Amino acid sequence: MTAPGSLPGLALRQAQAHDAAAIAALVHAAYAPWIPLIGREPKPMTVDYAQALKANRFDLLEDGARLMALIETAVVEDHLLVVNVAVGPEAQGLGLGQRLLAHAEGLARAAGLGELRLYTNQRFARNIEIYRRFGYEIDREETLPNGVTVHMRKATPNVA
């Protein structure tokens, strides 16, 4: 049996400017099922990825030339912020999100950052449960005009 996130032929690479359109397409496909639940496009669907690629780091999991999943991260003060994790609908449930979150831990460790943080919509209960299984804890909830944001955090293993 194949380990989660370690499908044969799957490669991880850092995104470049020319990847913006593929990133936007994957994000739209990954987040589209949430629209009926919250009555609007989730925030990641509204991002200009050409601009986001200039500001944040994106790491892509690809099967040949096909983008399967991505993680967007940013160093913010004393922690690594996981801005976005998106897995294409055909690849959900294969452990790719878990692989990308482990990659983010490695990035945080390499940068000497003692914590990872992320946020998600309170109504995305499935995602919150995935993050909890991966060791994230709810830090706080923030009520905004368009819903409640759940802020989560995890200490980076092996960083003092």
BELQUI-V303252 format. One record per residue. N is the residue number from 1. RES is the residue in three letters. OMEGA is omega in whole degrees, 0 to 359 (none if undefined). BURIAL is b if it has 16 or more other C-alpha atoms within 10 Angstrom, else e. Layout:
# BELQUI-V303252
n=N res=RES omega=OMEGA burial=BURIAL
n=N res=RES omega=OMEGA burial=BURIAL
This chain:
# BELQUI-V303252
n=1 res=MET omega=181 burial=e
n=2 res=THR omega=177 burial=e
n=3 res=ALA omega=180 burial=e
n=4 res=PRO omega=176 burial=e
n=5 res=GLY omega=183 burial=b
n=6 res=SER omega=179 burial=e
n=7 res=LEU omega=178 burial=e
n=8 res=PRO omega=177 burial=e
n=9 res=GLY omega=181 burial=e
n=10 res=LEU omega=182 burial=b
n=11 res=ALA omega=177 burial=e
n=12 res=LEU omega=177 burial=b
n=13 res=ARG omega=177 burial=e
n=14 res=GLN omega=182 burial=e
n=15 res=ALA omega=175 burial=b
n=16 res=GLN omega=184 burial=e
n=17 res=ALA omega=182 burial=e
n=18 res=HIS omega=180 burial=e
n=19 res=ASP omega=187 burial=b
n=20 res=ALA omega=183 burial=b
n=21 res=ALA omega=179 burial=e
n=22 res=ALA omega=178 burial=e
n=23 res=ILE omega=180 burial=b
n=24 res=ALA omega=181 burial=b
n=25 res=ALA omega=179 burial=e
n=26 res=LEU omega=180 burial=b
n=27 res=VAL omega=179 burial=b
n=28 res=HIS omega=179 burial=b
n=29 res=ALA omega=183 burial=b
n=30 res=ALA omega=186 burial=b
n=31 res=TYR omega=182 burial=b
n=32 res=ALA omega=180 burial=b
n=33 res=PRO omega=181 burial=e
n=34 res=TRP omega=183 burial=e
n=35 res=ILE omega=180 burial=e
n=36 res=PRO omega=181 burial=e
n=37 res=LEU omega=184 burial=e
n=38 res=ILE omega=175 burial=e
n=39 res=GLY omega=180 burial=e
n=40 res=ARG omega=174 burial=e
n=41 res=GLU omega=173 burial=b
n=42 res=PRO omega=184 burial=b
n=43 res=LYS omega=181 burial=e
n=44 res=PRO omega=180 burial=b
n=45 res=MET omega=183 burial=b
n=46 res=THR omega=185 burial=e
n=47 res=VAL omega=170 burial=e
n=48 res=ASP omega=187 burial=e
n=49 res=TYR omega=173 burial=b
n=50 res=ALA omega=177 burial=b
n=51 res=GLN omega=181 burial=e
n=52 res=ALA omega=178 burial=e
n=53 res=LEU omega=177 burial=b
n=54 res=LYS omega=186 burial=e
n=55 res=ALA omega=188 burial=e
n=56 res=ASN omega=176 burial=e
n=57 res=ARG omega=175 burial=b
n=58 res=PHE omega=173 burial=b
n=59 res=ASP omega=188 burial=b
n=60 res=LEU omega=171 burial=b
n=61 res=LEU omega=184 burial=b
n=62 res=GLU omega=172 burial=b
n=63 res=ASP omega=190 burial=e
n=64 res=GLY omega=180 burial=e
n=65 res=ALA omega=184 burial=e
n=66 res=ARG omega=178 burial=e
n=67 res=LEU omega=183 burial=b
n=68 res=MET omega=185 burial=b
n=69 res=ALA omega=179 burial=b
n=70 res=LEU omega=171 burial=b
n=71 res=ILE omega=178 burial=b
n=72 res=GLU omega=181 burial=b
n=73 res=THR omega=177 burial=b
n=74 res=ALA omega=173 burial=b
n=75 res=VAL omega=181 burial=b
n=76 res=VAL omega=181 burial=e
n=77 res=GLU omega=187 burial=e
n=78 res=ASP omega=182 burial=e
n=79 res=HIS omega=174 burial=b
n=80 res=LEU omega=178 burial=b
n=81 res=LEU omega=172 burial=b
n=82 res=VAL omega=185 burial=b
n=83 res=VAL omega=185 burial=b
n=84 res=ASN omega=169 burial=b
n=85 res=VAL omega=180 burial=b
n=86 res=ALA omega=178 burial=b
n=87 res=VAL omega=179 burial=b
n=88 res=GLY omega=183 burial=b
n=89 res=PRO omega=182 burial=b
n=90 res=GLU omega=183 burial=e
n=91 res=ALA omega=181 burial=e
n=92 res=GLN omega=180 burial=e
n=93 res=GLY omega=181 burial=e
n=94 res=LEU omega=179 burial=b
n=95 res=GLY omega=182 burial=b
n=96 res=LEU omega=176 burial=b
n=97 res=GLY omega=178 burial=b
n=98 res=GLN omega=178 burial=b
n=99 res=ARG omega=181 burial=b
n=100 res=LEU omega=176 burial=b
n=101 res=LEU omega=176 burial=b
n=102 res=ALA omega=177 burial=e
n=103 res=HIS omega=179 burial=e
n=104 res=ALA omega=176 burial=b
n=105 res=GLU omega=178 burial=b
n=106 res=GLY omega=177 burial=b
n=107 res=LEU omega=180 burial=b
n=108 res=ALA omega=179 burial=b
n=109 res=ARG omega=182 burial=b
n=110 res=ALA omega=180 burial=e
n=111 res=ALA omega=180 burial=e
n=112 res=GLY omega=181 burial=b
n=113 res=LEU omega=186 burial=b
n=114 res=GLY omega=184 burial=b
n=115 res=GLU omega=170 burial=b
n=116 res=LEU omega=176 burial=b
n=117 res=ARG omega=174 burial=b
n=118 res=LEU omega=177 burial=b
n=119 res=TYR omega=180 burial=b
n=120 res=THR omega=178 burial=b
n=121 res=ASN omega=180 burial=b
n=122 res=GLN omega=182 burial=b
n=123 res=ARG omega=178 burial=e
n=124 res=PHE omega=186 burial=e
n=125 res=ALA omega=180 burial=e
n=126 res=ARG omega=180 burial=e
n=127 res=ASN omega=179 burial=e
n=128 res=ILE omega=179 burial=b
n=129 res=GLU omega=176 burial=e
n=130 res=ILE omega=180 burial=e
n=131 res=TYR omega=178 burial=b
n=132 res=ARG omega=179 burial=e
n=133 res=ARG omega=180 burial=e
n=134 res=PHE omega=173 burial=e
n=135 res=GLY omega=178 burial=e
n=136 res=TYR omega=177 burial=b
n=137 res=GLU omega=176 burial=b
n=138 res=ILE omega=179 burial=b
n=139 res=ASP omega=181 burial=e
n=140 res=ARG omega=174 burial=e
n=141 res=GLU omega=183 burial=e
n=142 res=GLU omega=178 burial=e
n=143 res=THR omega=180 burial=e
n=144 res=LEU omega=181 burial=e
n=145 res=PRO omega=183 burial=e
n=146 res=ASN omega=178 burial=e
n=147 res=GLY omega=181 burial=e
n=148 res=VAL omega=177 burial=e
n=149 res=THR omega=177 burial=b
n=150 res=VAL omega=178 burial=b
n=151 res=HIS omega=182 burial=b
n=152 res=MET omega=181 burial=b
n=153 res=ARG omega=177 burial=b
n=154 res=LYS omega=175 burial=b
n=155 res=ALA omega=179 burial=b
n=156 res=THR omega=178 burial=b
n=157 res=PRO omega=174 burial=e
n=158 res=ASN omega=173 burial=e
n=159 res=VAL omega=182 burial=e
n=160 res=ALA omega=none burial=e
